[in-house]
Amino acid sequence: MKGLVGDDEILADGIPQIAFIGRSNVGKSSLINVLTNSKISRTSSFAGRTQEINIFLVNNSFYLVDLPGYGFARSSGLGREKIGELIDSYLFGSVHSQKRIVLIIDANVGITDKDMLMIQELQNHDKDFILIANKVDKMNQSEYSKKFKEIQKIIGDNKVFPFSTKTRKGLEALSDIIFD
């Protein structure tokens, strides 16, 4: 595995790309670390830490692409705007083609307006994406059941995969769907 910072030449080499996107602090980097059973992606307890595209080549077989979180940045409004442009360019520019996009939401928060906008954009661009509800370990069974009904009602036919980076709940199912 090799961690690199976004470079168009790397992304044009024909190796499949799996991109991870979501609001800041939903656990994108932690999810990548769990999937790779390593600490290749830098994590932080501060929202908005990732402000660039981080690319990890795994077993010379595929790239895991850790995108900055949308909705928050530790920088000024202009910094947030540039991060938004970076995300849009990678996800929706004609140059890049992802095998799959993993959209991560916080299970406790549910789907926010910014998440809905991202879902709509992914659908509008015919992107193959899956929805992960992370941090289910922080919910009791009653909260979990109620929140998942709400999420499923909002997203309709799209399947939601419950996950916890702490307990690794859902890891096998998630690995199967991401890497198929």
RARA-V916981 format. One record per pair of residues at least 24 apart in sequence whose ideal C-beta (glycine too) atoms are under 7 Angstrom apart, sorted by the first residue. I is the first residue (numbers start at 0). J is the second residue. D is the distance in whole Angstrom. If there is no record, write none. Layout:
{{I | J | D} {I | J | D}}
This chain:
{{0 | 35 | 6} {0 | 37 | 7} {0 | 39 | 5} {0 | 55 | 6} {0 | 56 | 6} {0 | 57 | 5} {1 | 55 | 7} {1 | 56 | 5} {2 | 39 | 5} {2 | 53 | 6} {2 | 55 | 5} {3 | 54 | 5} {4 | 51 | 6} {4 | 53 | 6} {5 | 51 | 6} {5 | 52 | 3} {5 | 54 | 6} {7 | 94 | 7} {9 | 54 | 6} {10 | 95 | 6} {14 | 61 | 6} {14 | 62 | 6} {15 | 61 | 4} {15 | 98 | 4} {16 | 62 | 5} {16 | 64 | 5} {16 | 97 | 5} {16 | 98 | 6} {17 | 61 | 6} {17 | 62 | 7} {17 | 63 | 6} {17 | 64 | 7} {17 | 97 | 7} {17 | 98 | 6} {17 | 99 | 5} {17 | 101 | 7} {17 | 177 | 6} {18 | 64 | 4} {18 | 66 | 6} {18 | 90 | 7} {18 | 97 | 5} {18 | 100 | 5} {18 | 101 | 7} {19 | 63 | 7} {19 | 64 | 7} {19 | 65 | 5} {19 | 66 | 6} {19 | 101 | 5} {19 | 103 | 7} {20 | 66 | 5} {20 | 86 | 7} {20 | 90 | 7} {20 | 100 | 6} {20 | 102 | 6} {20 | 117 | 7} {21 | 68 | 6} {21 | 102 | 6} {21 | 103 | 4} {21 | 104 | 6} {22 | 68 | 5} {22 | 69 | 6} {22 | 70 | 5} {22 | 111 | 7} {22 | 113 | 6} {22 | 114 | 7} {23 | 47 | 5} {23 | 68 | 3} {23 | 70 | 6} {23 | 71 | 4} {24 | 68 | 7} {25 | 68 | 7} {25 | 103 | 5} {25 | 104 | 6} {25 | 105 | 5} {25 | 133 | 6} {26 | 103 | 6} {26 | 133 | 4} {26 | 134 | 6} {26 | 164 | 5} {27 | 65 | 6} {27 | 68 | 7} {27 | 103 | 6} {28 | 65 | 6} {29 | 164 | 4} {30 | 103 | 6} {30 | 133 | 7} {30 | 164 | 6} {31 | 55 | 7} {31 | 63 | 5} {31 | 65 | 6} {33 | 164 | 5} {33 | 167 | 6} {33 | 170 | 6} {34 | 174 | 7} {40 | 65 | 5} {45 | 73 | 7} {46 | 71 | 5} {47 | 71 | 5} {47 | 72 | 5} {47 | 73 | 4} {48 | 73 | 7} {50 | 74 | 7} {50 | 82 | 6} {52 | 85 | 7} {52 | 89 | 6} {69 | 113 | 6} {69 | 117 | 7} {70 | 113 | 5} {91 | 120 | 7} {91 | 124 | 5} {97 | 126 | 7} {99 | 127 | 5} {99 | 128 | 7} {99 | 129 | 7} {99 | 177 | 6} {100 | 126 | 5} {100 | 127 | 7} {100 | 128 | 4} {101 | 129 | 6} {101 | 131 | 6} {101 | 177 | 6} {102 | 128 | 5} {102 | 130 | 5} {102 | 131 | 7} {103 | 131 | 5} {103 | 133 | 5} {104 | 130 | 7} {104 | 132 | 6} {105 | 133 | 6} {105 | 134 | 5} {106 | 132 | 4} {106 | 133 | 6} {106 | 134 | 5} {106 | 135 | 5} {106 | 138 | 6} {106 | 146 | 6} {106 | 161 | 7} {107 | 134 | 6} {107 | 137 | 6} {107 | 138 | 6} {109 | 146 | 6} {109 | 149 | 6} {109 | 150 | 6} {110 | 150 | 6} {110 | 153 | 5} {110 | 154 | 7} {118 | 154 | 7} {129 | 160 | 6} {129 | 176 | 6} {130 | 154 | 6} {130 | 157 | 6} {130 | 159 | 5} {130 | 160 | 7} {131 | 160 | 5} {131 | 162 | 5} {131 | 173 | 7} {132 | 159 | 5} {132 | 160 | 7} {132 | 161 | 5} {132 | 162 | 7} {133 | 162 | 5} {133 | 164 | 6} {134 | 163 | 7} {135 | 161 | 5} {135 | 162 | 6} {135 | 163 | 5} {135 | 168 | 6} {136 | 163 | 4} {136 | 165 | 5} {136 | 166 | 5} {136 | 168 | 7}}
